[in-house]
């Protein structure tokens, strides 16, 4: 594999320059972090997991773009990674717009320095891809940074009302199955499933009351605990398979961290449901990966890609496209975004006809790094 993200084509499909760039990634970010902390006042107090942000994903996309004919023109093609970076900086740092731009300029300098140290020479074409990627990323990140600073609104009550339909539907389906005359041995198992969904629904009501009492701040109130993200993904995948014809598979590595289990699970359920809805009947793939104090929880479907003119609006609250014939309230994905934000991270989408669509929740391994709205 070219990267640790999963969902990628085999390494042999990538040019040597792509593989070479990935080989110096750690060196690039070591140089970058030192320079950013020294030159940007807003970076001096940020924890490492918050500072590193979505840059590793951007870097991997950049490496892919160095391969001619690979379906990625530059690092932000079909991806919201730069927008997510700007949004995180607006919410989690004291950055100015100039510092958002300077971060990317320092990244270009760090790539040049790391390549020089490793005696790796990029061609004029490859440097043009690097500069084009950074220019586009700076524009998109700054645009989102400005937007996020102007209007960060909490939509917890609407998101919870939407999410309550998922466990409630599971309860109703299993209750109906219990009434069938040929259900002897499965009764106890199905009753247990009903209780699980009922408990989840009860927890959602409690969280709604907590949020209303909390006053609708920018972040959700989190109940933090230590758990394994891969185990949660397998559990969510198994539960979806119980009640849906779509195939669901989980890959990746065991990653234990400190997060809010209830909100992460509900965000994951939303992404799986979204994948089933728009996946054209194909399999749903969940991948768990980690790199440098961050965890990547990805949900992939191979259905039609998201149109370019819609990709930047998917996380808007109450956004409902009039095309496609699939109804929706435009609440689920904004809630996923709010969960990622509340954990000190972001959710990004990468979509193209050749790659399908992948949503990635990218958050620190320890949500206690985020201040101060966690219990």
Backbone torsions as a table, in degrees:
resi	resn	phi	psi	omega
1	UNK	NA	144.4	178.6
2	UNK	-68.4	-40.0	-177.1
3	UNK	-133.4	178.3	178.0
4	UNK	-92.0	7.3	-174.2
5	UNK	-76.3	-16.7	-171.6
6	UNK	73.0	178.7	175.6
7	UNK	60.5	19.9	-175.7
8	UNK	-115.8	160.8	178.4
9	UNK	-74.7	163.0	-178.9
10	UNK	-60.8	155.4	-175.5
11	UNK	-60.6	-32.2	-176.8
12	UNK	-64.7	-16.6	-179.6
13	UNK	-79.7	-10.2	-174.0
14	UNK	-104.5	146.6	179.7
15	UNK	-67.4	160.8	-179.7
16	UNK	-60.2	-37.4	-179.8
17	UNK	-63.2	-34.5	176.9
18	UNK	-64.4	-46.2	-179.8
19	UNK	-67.2	-36.8	178.1
20	UNK	-63.1	-41.6	-179.1
21	UNK	-64.4	-42.1	177.9
22	UNK	-61.5	-34.3	-177.4
23	UNK	-65.1	-22.3	-179.7
24	UNK	-106.5	15.1	-175.5
25	UNK	-58.5	-46.4	-178.7
26	UNK	-60.5	-40.8	179.6
27	UNK	-65.1	-42.2	179.7
28	UNK	-56.7	-47.2	-175.4
29	UNK	-77.9	-24.5	171.5
30	UNK	-63.7	-47.0	178.5
31	UNK	-63.5	-46.2	-176.5
32	UNK	-59.5	-45.8	-176.9
33	UNK	-64.4	-41.5	178.4
34	UNK	-60.5	-46.6	-177.7
35	UNK	-67.4	-42.0	-179.1
36	UNK	-63.3	-44.8	-179.7
37	UNK	-65.9	-31.4	-178.8
38	UNK	-78.6	-31.0	-170.2
39	UNK	-107.6	-14.8	-178.2
40	UNK	-115.1	111.3	179.3
41	UNK	-56.5	-36.6	-178.2
42	UNK	-67.9	-16.8	-177.6
43	UNK	-91.3	-12.4	-169.7
44	UNK	-63.4	-30.8	-175.9
45	UNK	-103.9	0.0	-177.0
46	UNK	-78.3	139.6	172.8
47	UNK	-66.5	156.8	-176.8
48	UNK	-58.1	-45.4	-175.8
49	UNK	-64.5	-28.0	176.4
50	UNK	-81.5	-39.1	-178.1
51	UNK	-65.0	-40.4	-174.5
52	UNK	-66.8	-30.5	166.4
53	UNK	56.6	-142.8	-179.5
54	UNK	-94.2	11.0	-176.6
55	UNK	-60.0	-38.1	177.7
56	UNK	-59.3	-38.6	177.7
57	UNK	-66.3	-44.6	177.0
58	UNK	-57.8	-42.4	-178.4
59	UNK	-64.1	-44.0	179.0
60	UNK	-63.8	-39.5	176.1
61	UNK	-62.0	-39.7	179.0
62	UNK	-62.2	-42.5	178.5
63	UNK	-61.0	-41.2	178.1
64	UNK	-62.2	-39.9	-177.1
65	UNK	-65.8	-18.5	178.8
66	UNK	-73.4	-14.2	178.4
67	UNK	-86.0	116.3	179.0
68	UNK	-58.6	141.1	177.6
69	UNK	73.1	-2.1	172.6
70	UNK	-73.8	142.0	-174.4
71	UNK	-73.1	56.3	173.3
72	UNK	-151.5	105.5	-175.0
73	UNK	-68.7	-41.0	176.2
74	UNK	-149.2	179.8	-168.1
75	UNK	-66.0	-20.8	-179.7
76	UNK	-106.2	8.1	178.8
77	UNK	-62.0	123.5	178.7
78	UNK	63.9	21.5	-174.9
79	UNK	-138.4	146.6	176.7
80	UNK	-101.0	19.2	-172.0
81	UNK	-61.6	-38.8	179.9
82	UNK	-71.6	-38.9	176.7
83	UNK	-61.5	-41.6	179.4
84	UNK	-64.3	-35.9	177.0
85	UNK	-61.2	-48.1	179.5
86	UNK	-63.0	-37.7	178.6
87	UNK	-65.4	-43.6	177.7
88	UNK	-61.7	-43.3	-178.8
89	UNK	-63.0	-36.3	178.8
90	UNK	-66.6	-35.1	-174.7
91	UNK	-88.6	-32.1	-167.0
92	UNK	-117.9	6.6	-177.8
93	UNK	-142.0	160.8	174.3
94	UNK	-90.1	26.8	-175.8
95	UNK	-62.3	153.0	166.4
96	UNK	-100.0	163.5	176.8
97	UNK	-55.7	-36.8	179.8
98	UNK	-62.7	-34.8	-179.6
99	UNK	-70.8	-32.4	175.9
100	UNK	-61.8	-43.0	178.6
101	UNK	-66.8	-44.8	-176.0
102	UNK	-63.1	-32.5	177.4
103	UNK	-56.0	-44.2	-179.8
104	UNK	-70.2	-36.6	177.2
105	UNK	-63.8	-38.9	177.2
106	UNK	-66.6	-34.0	177.4
107	UNK	-62.3	-43.1	177.8
108	UNK	-61.5	-42.5	177.4
109	UNK	-62.5	-39.3	-178.0
110	UNK	-68.3	-37.8	176.8
111	UNK	-62.8	-44.4	178.6
112	UNK	-61.5	-42.6	-178.8
113	UNK	-66.3	-44.7	-179.1
114	UNK	-65.6	-40.5	177.7
115	UNK	-63.9	-38.4	178.6
116	UNK	-64.4	-43.5	179.2
117	UNK	-61.8	-34.7	-177.8
118	UNK	-93.8	5.8	-178.7
119	UNK	57.6	40.3	176.2
120	UNK	-104.9	126.2	-178.3
121	UNK	-110.7	123.0	174.5
122	UNK	-90.9	143.6	179.8
123	UNK	-75.8	171.2	177.4
124	UNK	-60.3	-40.2	177.9
125	UNK	-61.1	-44.3	-177.2
126	UNK	-67.6	-38.5	175.9
127	UNK	-67.0	-32.2	176.5
128	UNK	-64.8	-38.2	176.4
129	UNK	-65.0	-42.2	179.4
130	UNK	-61.2	-48.4	-177.0
131	UNK	-67.7	-39.7	177.3
132	UNK	-62.0	-43.0	179.4
133	UNK	-61.1	-43.8	-178.3
134	UNK	-70.1	-39.0	178.3
135	UNK	-62.0	-47.0	-179.9
136	UNK	-65.4	-41.6	-179.3
137	UNK	-63.5	-40.9	178.3
138	UNK	-60.5	-43.6	-180.0
139	UNK	-63.0	-48.6	-177.2
140	UNK	-67.5	-39.8	179.7
141	UNK	-65.6	-43.1	-179.8
142	UNK	-66.9	-38.0	177.9
143	UNK	-61.5	-45.4	-179.9
144	UNK	-71.8	-35.4	177.1
145	UNK	-59.3	-45.2	179.7
146	UNK	-65.6	-43.7	179.5
147	UNK	-62.7	-44.4	-177.6
148	UNK	-66.6	-37.6	177.8
149	UNK	-65.7	-33.0	-177.5
150	UNK	-75.1	-35.7	-174.5
151	UNK	-151.2	92.3	171.7
152	UNK	-106.4	107.9	-174.9
153	UNK	-118.3	140.0	179.3
154	UNK	-86.4	129.2	-179.0
155	UNK	-122.1	36.2	-172.3
156	UNK	-64.0	-45.5	-174.8
157	UNK	-60.1	-45.7	-179.8
158	UNK	-66.2	-39.5	-179.9
159	UNK	-64.7	-42.5	179.3
160	UNK	-63.6	-42.4	179.2
161	UNK	-59.3	-39.1	178.0
162	UNK	-67.1	-45.8	-174.9
163	UNK	-68.7	-25.7	-180.0
164	UNK	-62.7	-21.2	-179.2
165	UNK	-69.4	-29.5	-177.6
166	UNK	-65.0	-57.0	178.0
167	UNK	-66.5	-31.8	179.7
168	UNK	-65.2	-38.8	177.2
169	UNK	-63.1	-40.8	176.9
170	UNK	-61.8	-41.4	178.4
171	UNK	-62.3	-45.0	-177.6
172	UNK	-65.4	-40.9	-179.6
173	UNK	-62.8	-47.3	-178.5
174	UNK	-69.3	-32.7	176.3
175	UNK	-63.9	-38.0	178.4
176	UNK	-66.1	-39.7	179.0
177	UNK	-64.2	-32.5	179.8
178	UNK	-63.7	-23.7	-177.9
179	UNK	-83.0	-9.0	-179.8
180	UNK	-68.5	144.2	-176.4
181	UNK	-72.0	-18.4	-175.4
182	UNK	-105.2	45.4	-177.1
183	UNK	-122.7	69.9	-178.4
184	UNK	-81.8	-60.3	-172.4
185	UNK	-80.6	-20.4	-175.7
186	UNK	-87.1	-6.7	-173.5
187	UNK	-60.5	-48.4	-177.8
188	UNK	-64.7	-39.8	179.4
189	UNK	-64.7	-45.1	-179.8
190	UNK	-66.1	-37.2	177.6
191	UNK	-62.0	-37.4	177.6
192	UNK	-64.5	-40.6	177.8
193	UNK	-62.8	-40.3	178.7
194	UNK	-61.5	-43.0	179.5
195	UNK	-63.0	-40.7	178.6
196	UNK	-58.6	-47.1	180.0
197	UNK	-67.7	-36.1	176.6
198	UNK	-63.4	-40.6	178.1
199	UNK	-64.2	-39.7	178.5
200	UNK	-64.2	-41.7	179.4
201	UNK	-64.1	-40.0	177.7
202	UNK	-63.0	-41.1	178.8
203	UNK	-63.3	-35.2	178.6
204	UNK	-66.2	-40.0	177.3
205	UNK	-63.4	-41.5	177.7
206	UNK	-61.0	-41.8	-178.2
207	UNK	-68.6	-34.4	176.3
208	UNK	-62.2	-44.4	178.8
209	UNK	-64.4	-40.6	177.2
210	UNK	-60.2	-42.9	-177.3
211	UNK	-66.2	-40.4	179.1
212	UNK	-64.8	-40.4	177.5
213	UNK	-67.3	-31.7	-178.1
214	UNK	-68.1	-26.7	174.7
215	UNK	100.5	13.3	175.0
216	UNK	69.0	42.3	177.4
217	UNK	-71.5	-178.1	-174.7
218	UNK	-70.4	-30.1	-178.6
219	UNK	-112.9	152.7	176.2
220	UNK	-73.5	146.5	171.1
221	UNK	-71.3	123.0	-174.8
222	UNK	-105.0	140.1	171.2
223	UNK	-105.6	101.1	-169.4
224	UNK	-85.8	142.5	174.6
225	UNK	-154.3	165.2	179.2
226	UNK	-94.6	128.5	176.7
227	UNK	-155.7	170.2	-178.1
228	UNK	-96.2	120.2	-177.9
229	UNK	-64.3	-35.4	-180.0
230	UNK	-65.9	-40.5	177.5
231	UNK	-62.8	-41.4	178.1
232	UNK	-62.9	-42.2	179.7
233	UNK	-61.5	-42.0	179.3
234	UNK	-64.9	-40.3	179.2
235	UNK	-64.1	-44.9	179.8
236	UNK	-63.7	-42.0	180.0
237	UNK	-63.3	-42.4	179.9
238	UNK	-63.9	-41.7	-178.3
239	UNK	-68.2	-37.5	176.4
240	UNK	-64.4	-40.5	-178.6
241	UNK	-65.1	-26.9	178.9
242	UNK	-63.5	-33.1	-170.3
243	UNK	-120.6	9.7	-176.0
244	UNK	-144.5	148.0	-178.8
245	UNK	-76.5	-18.6	-177.0
246	UNK	-66.3	139.6	176.4
247	UNK	-79.6	139.0	-178.8
248	UNK	-131.7	129.8	179.9
249	UNK	-131.5	149.7	-178.0
250	UNK	-121.9	132.3	175.0
251	UNK	-129.9	172.5	174.6
252	UNK	118.5	-157.3	-173.8
253	UNK	-123.7	155.4	176.3
254	UNK	-69.9	122.9	-177.7
255	UNK	-130.6	112.7	178.3
256	UNK	-100.6	132.9	179.0
257	UNK	-152.4	-172.5	-179.2
258	UNK	-115.3	110.2	-178.8
259	UNK	-144.2	179.8	173.6
260	UNK	-92.4	107.4	-173.4
261	UNK	-62.0	-41.0	-175.8
262	UNK	-65.4	-47.0	-177.5
263	UNK	-72.1	-36.8	177.1
264	UNK	-63.6	-42.5	179.9
265	UNK	-63.5	-41.6	-179.7
266	UNK	-67.7	-37.2	175.5
267	UNK	-64.0	-42.0	178.9
268	UNK	-64.1	-42.7	177.2
269	UNK	-58.8	-40.3	177.8
270	UNK	-61.6	-44.3	-178.3
271	UNK	-68.2	-37.8	177.1
272	UNK	-64.8	-46.3	178.8
273	UNK	-60.3	-39.7	177.4
274	UNK	-63.3	-41.2	178.9
275	UNK	-64.3	-39.0	177.4
276	UNK	-66.0	-42.0	-176.1
277	UNK	-64.8	-40.6	-174.2
278	UNK	-111.2	9.6	-175.6
279	UNK	-90.0	4.0	177.2
280	UNK	56.2	32.8	177.0
281	UNK	82.0	-0.3	-179.9
282	UNK	-79.3	172.8	-179.0
283	UNK	-69.6	153.1	175.3
284	UNK	-105.4	126.6	180.0
285	UNK	-112.9	128.2	176.7
286	UNK	-111.8	133.0	179.6
287	UNK	-130.6	138.4	177.7
288	UNK	-119.7	123.8	-179.7
289	UNK	-141.0	161.2	179.1
290	UNK	-139.6	148.6	173.4
291	UNK	-157.2	123.4	169.2
292	UNK	53.5	60.2	174.5
293	UNK	69.1	17.0	175.6
294	UNK	-128.2	150.5	174.0
295	UNK	-117.8	141.1	177.7
296	UNK	-114.9	115.7	176.7
297	UNK	-109.3	108.2	-172.6
298	UNK	-113.5	141.8	174.8
299	UNK	-125.0	122.2	-172.7
300	UNK	-119.1	139.2	168.8
301	UNK	-133.3	154.3	-175.1
302	UNK	-103.0	19.7	178.6
303	UNK	-74.0	-171.0	179.0
304	UNK	-58.4	140.1	-178.5
305	UNK	-72.1	162.3	178.3
306	UNK	-76.7	129.4	178.1
307	UNK	-56.5	144.1	-175.6
308	UNK	-57.9	-34.3	-177.3
309	UNK	-77.5	-7.1	179.6
310	UNK	-108.0	-17.5	-170.1
311	UNK	-61.5	-32.8	-179.3
312	UNK	-81.2	-6.8	-176.4
313	UNK	-111.5	2.7	-173.6
314	UNK	-61.2	-29.3	-175.0
315	UNK	-96.8	11.0	177.3
316	UNK	-75.1	138.2	-178.3
317	UNK	-67.6	134.1	178.4
318	UNK	60.5	27.3	175.8
319	UNK	-80.1	124.3	178.3
320	UNK	-130.1	112.5	177.9
321	UNK	-73.3	144.3	-178.4
322	UNK	-89.6	-3.2	-179.9
323	UNK	-109.7	160.4	174.6
324	UNK	101.2	-21.9	174.2
325	UNK	74.6	8.5	-179.9
326	UNK	-109.8	112.4	-176.8
327	UNK	-71.5	152.3	176.8
328	UNK	-173.5	154.9	-175.7
329	UNK	-93.4	-5.4	179.6
330	UNK	70.0	34.8	-177.2
331	UNK	-115.3	-35.3	-173.3
332	UNK	-60.2	-52.0	-178.0
333	UNK	-66.8	-39.4	173.4
334	UNK	-59.3	-34.2	176.9
335	UNK	-67.9	-41.0	175.9
336	UNK	-56.8	-43.5	178.5
337	UNK	-61.4	-42.1	-179.4
338	UNK	-64.9	-37.9	177.7
339	UNK	-62.7	-47.4	179.7
340	UNK	-61.8	-43.1	179.5
341	UNK	-61.9	-42.3	-177.1
342	UNK	-67.1	-22.6	176.2
343	UNK	-91.2	7.6	178.6
344	UNK	84.7	23.4	-177.7
345	UNK	-138.3	-150.3	-175.5
346	UNK	-148.4	167.2	167.0
347	UNK	-120.4	134.5	179.8
348	UNK	-122.2	157.2	174.8
349	UNK	-122.2	137.1	174.9
350	UNK	-126.6	118.6	-172.8
351	UNK	-144.0	130.8	176.2
352	UNK	-159.4	152.2	-179.1
353	UNK	-55.4	-35.3	-176.8
354	UNK	-78.0	-22.1	-173.4
355	UNK	-112.7	-10.3	-171.5
356	UNK	76.3	-157.5	-176.6
357	UNK	-126.1	129.8	178.7
358	UNK	-127.1	123.1	170.8
359	UNK	-98.1	133.1	-178.6
360	UNK	-128.2	119.5	170.4
361	UNK	-86.1	118.8	-173.4
362	UNK	-119.6	104.1	-173.6
363	UNK	-136.5	160.0	175.2
364	UNK	-63.3	154.8	177.1
365	UNK	-65.6	-25.2	-177.6
366	UNK	-129.3	108.7	-178.1
367	UNK	-69.7	-9.1	175.5
368	UNK	-70.0	-11.9	174.0
369	UNK	-68.2	-17.8	-176.9
370	UNK	-95.1	132.9	-179.1
371	UNK	-117.2	153.3	-6.3
372	UNK	-121.0	21.1	-165.6
373	UNK	-98.3	32.3	175.7
374	UNK	-110.6	148.1	178.3
375	UNK	-86.3	NA	NA
